[in-house]
Amino acid sequence: MKKTRILTGLIGFPIVAAILILGNKYIIDALFSIVMIISLYEYFNAVGKKYKVVKALGYIIALYIPFIHVIPTEITLKMLTILIPSIIAILFIKVIASKMEVNFNDISIELFGILYIIGFTVFIPMLYASDNGKLFIWYIFLTAWGTDTFAYAIGMKFGKHKLTVVSPKKSIEGSFGGIIGATIIGVIYTICINRFANLEINYLFITFTIMLLSILSQIGDLAASSIKRYVDIKDFGNIIPGHGGILDRIDSIIFIAPFTYFILTIL
């Protein structure tokens, strides 16, 4: 299993890198729409063991993502203002129409999945399409992957104190190792883009930013683990050998996406 996980990572990373480097915002929009649909499918299948969820609503919303940079921004913003009230209204119509066979718990779980997966993931194509987005997008992936890699390595070697019952194999030592490792990778990356892309990113600012994102990355991983423990599954899927499902692989990535977008494009 460990060899399969490493081999999959070695094959997958160049593919992801090539898409991010050679692609454009329209390709990224379409790609992450597909990612959302698969992730929603995995999530709905997982919670479907306990709740009656109807998948179509989430899929329809995800299919809008490829058009976020095609449809004029002012129209998109107007649509967003009514989107959440519309989703909630539709979900309660389902409760009423089903004569309470679908109940409040069911639609709450469905709404959470839509907000969690689509609401977080959409910030990746949004960041990619922003000024210097092709460079900034790597802070999401390098932080998430760096945190995961170093947390695993340090935890295996030095981990003695359990971090949380949500994921018993994770250690406090591994958690700190992940933060330090991700920060080192992020600062090195910043040095490179400052020098070769003529940017002027403040090193103190980016250091604290990456440390924060690394902590949030671990929260994202534990958030997904808490869902899996609640519905009593090991992985959301098995589409990626050694890694489980798509949602298993991107749980940390999507969790830090909105925070990365806010910090790097607004602050």
DAWO-V935889 format. One record per residue. N is the residue number from 1. RES is the residue in one small letter. SS is DSSP state (a for helix, b for strand, c for the rest). PHI is phi in whole degrees, 0 to 359 (NA if undefined). NEAR is the number of other C-alpha atoms within 8 Angstrom. Layout:
N/RES/SS/PHI/NEAR
N/RES/SS/PHI/NEAR
This chain:
1/m/c/NA/5
2/k/a/295/6
3/k/a/294/6
4/t/a/297/9
5/r/a/297/11
6/i/a/294/9
7/l/a/298/8
8/t/a/299/11
9/g/a/296/8
10/l/a/293/8
11/i/a/279/8
12/g/a/290/8
13/f/a/300/8
14/p/a/299/8
15/i/a/293/8
16/v/a/298/8
17/a/a/299/8
18/a/a/297/9
19/i/a/295/9
20/l/a/291/10
21/i/a/279/7
22/l/a/266/6
23/g/c/282/9
24/n/c/230/7
25/k/a/296/10
26/y/a/288/9
27/i/a/294/8
28/i/a/294/13
29/d/a/302/14
30/a/a/294/10
31/l/a/298/8
32/f/a/282/12
33/s/a/295/13
34/i/a/295/9
35/v/a/300/9
36/m/a/297/12
37/i/a/297/12
38/i/a/295/9
39/s/a/296/12
40/l/a/298/14
41/y/a/301/9
42/e/a/294/13
43/y/a/296/11
44/f/a/297/12
45/n/a/295/8
46/a/a/292/11
47/v/a/283/11
48/g/c/296/9
49/k/c/292/7
50/k/c/240/6
51/y/c/231/9
52/k/c/266/7
53/v/c/248/12
54/v/c/256/6
55/k/c/280/9
56/a/a/302/6
57/l/a/300/7
58/g/a/298/10
59/y/a/296/10
60/i/a/298/8
61/i/a/295/8
62/a/a/298/12
63/l/c/290/9
64/y/c/283/9
65/i/a/304/12
66/p/a/300/11
67/f/a/253/9
68/i/c/294/11
69/h/c/251/10
70/v/c/255/6
71/i/c/288/8
72/p/c/309/8
73/t/a/302/8
74/e/a/296/6
75/i/a/290/8
76/t/a/300/10
77/l/a/297/8
78/k/a/295/8
79/m/a/294/8
80/l/a/294/8
81/t/a/294/7
82/i/a/254/8
83/l/a/297/8
84/i/a/297/8
85/p/a/302/7
86/s/a/293/8
87/i/a/299/9
88/i/a/297/9
89/a/a/299/8
90/i/a/297/8
91/l/a/295/9
92/f/a/288/10
93/i/a/299/8
94/k/a/298/9
95/v/a/298/14
96/i/a/294/8
97/a/a/293/7
98/s/c/275/8
99/k/c/57/7
100/m/c/74/8
101/e/c/292/6
102/v/c/264/12
103/n/c/245/8
104/f/a/300/8
105/n/a/300/7
106/d/a/299/11
107/i/a/287/13
108/s/a/294/8
109/i/a/295/11
110/e/a/293/11
111/l/a/298/10
112/f/a/301/8
113/g/a/299/12
114/i/a/295/11
115/l/a/292/9
116/y/a/294/8
117/i/a/277/12
118/i/a/285/11
119/g/a/298/9
120/f/a/271/12
121/t/a/294/14
122/v/a/300/10
123/f/a/288/11
124/i/a/291/12
125/p/a/296/12
126/m/a/294/9
127/l/a/293/12
128/y/a/301/13
129/a/c/275/9
130/s/c/280/8
131/d/c/301/5
132/n/c/61/7
133/g/a/299/10
134/k/a/296/10
135/l/a/271/8
136/f/a/293/11
137/i/a/300/11
138/w/a/290/8
139/y/a/296/11
140/i/a/294/12
141/f/a/288/10
142/l/a/295/11
143/t/a/292/16
144/a/a/295/13
145/w/a/291/9
146/g/a/296/13
147/t/a/299/17
148/d/a/298/10
149/t/a/294/9
150/f/a/288/14
151/a/a/297/15
152/y/a/293/11
153/a/a/294/9
154/i/a/292/13
155/g/a/297/17
156/m/a/295/8
157/k/a/275/6
158/f/a/238/8
159/g/c/295/13
160/k/c/231/8
161/h/c/248/7
162/k/b/295/11
163/l/c/279/10
164/t/c/197/8
165/v/a/288/6
166/v/a/300/8
167/s/a/220/9
168/p/c/301/9
169/k/c/281/5
170/k/c/278/13
171/s/b/239/14
172/i/a/296/12
173/e/a/299/13
174/g/a/296/17
175/s/a/299/14
176/f/a/294/9
177/g/a/298/13
178/g/a/295/17
179/i/a/296/13
180/i/a/295/9
181/g/a/297/11
182/a/a/296/18
183/t/a/294/13
184/i/a/299/8
185/i/a/298/11
186/g/a/295/14
187/v/a/292/11
188/i/a/299/8
189/y/a/297/8
190/t/a/296/11
191/i/a/302/8
192/c/a/295/9
193/i/a/285/11
194/n/a/296/11
195/r/a/283/8
196/f/a/265/7
197/a/c/250/7
198/n/c/57/7
199/l/c/265/8
200/e/c/228/5
201/i/c/284/8
202/n/c/290/6
203/y/a/290/8
204/l/a/293/6
205/f/a/300/8
206/i/a/289/12
207/t/a/297/11
208/f/a/292/8
209/t/a/297/9
210/i/a/293/13
211/m/a/299/12
212/l/a/297/8
213/l/a/296/12
214/s/a/295/15
215/i/a/297/9
216/l/a/295/11
217/s/a/299/15
218/q/a/290/12
219/i/a/296/9
220/g/a/299/14
221/d/a/296/10
222/l/a/289/10
223/a/a/299/8
224/a/a/295/10
225/s/a/297/10
226/s/a/295/9
227/i/a/294/8
228/k/a/296/13
229/r/a/293/10
230/y/a/294/6
231/v/a/262/10
232/d/c/61/6
233/i/c/230/8
234/k/c/273/6
235/d/c/225/9
236/f/c/286/14
237/g/c/195/10
238/n/c/220/9
239/i/c/290/7
240/i/b/250/9
241/p/c/305/9
242/g/c/83/10
243/h/c/238/9
244/g/b/91/13
245/g/c/267/14
246/i/a/300/14
247/l/a/294/11
248/d/a/297/12
249/r/a/277/9
250/i/a/251/8
251/d/a/304/11
252/s/a/286/14
253/i/a/298/12
254/i/a/289/13
255/f/a/292/12
256/i/a/268/13
257/a/a/302/13
258/p/a/296/12
259/f/a/290/8
260/t/a/296/11
261/y/a/300/13
262/f/a/297/9
263/i/a/293/9
264/l/a/274/8
265/t/a/252/9
266/i/c/253/6
267/l/c/285/5
